[in-house]
């Protein structure tokens, strides 16, 4: 069974750094892209970027380029999304999802809620 | 970057009725690489339709997708109580970013 399990909710202060994770299982982790999607409170889905764990090829949405870093450790089947300096506007639910080139995002993690508040 | 515009923003219908949701792209979506997702409150999105018209695994046949080029439609033939949710389209045919539409909420009338 394909599963993506994300790390737990985080509460941070503005200016702090953060790295959240997404662990894949039940499939060949290095054979599928993993993407990250932001959902701000009460809003829609925003495509942030995507990584191919096999070779760490990474693509970012222009809206998120330079704001976040996507990485992966294929030895432990885990993808990451990180911030070096959080802002209040980073408060959102963040989802990871497996990317199938023919199907789109076919499996999703449960989401990680990030709250940034002073 | 391709912009997807969904309409209507909200659809108020009764169980048993037919729902028709639209997704229009700012430029042609290559190879009909258009997906639809359903999201219920407090849950992650779920893939419903890919390739504009193929149902994902386990999706009931009351859900159907159609369209090509810049105009796509998701149809729910007879709404069940569990179908009241928000629906998003996403294009993934061109180079990234693979953008989402802003969503259509299907609510109980």
Interface residues (C-beta under 8 A of the other chain):
Chain A: X35 X37 X44 X45 X46 X47 X49 X50 X59 X60 X61 X62 X63 X95 X97 X100 X101 X102 X103 X104 X105 X106 X108 X109 X110 X111
Chain B: X1 X33 X35 X37 X39 X44 X45 X46 X47 X50 X51 X54 X56 X86 X88 X90 X92 X96 X97 X98 X99 X100 X101 X102 X103
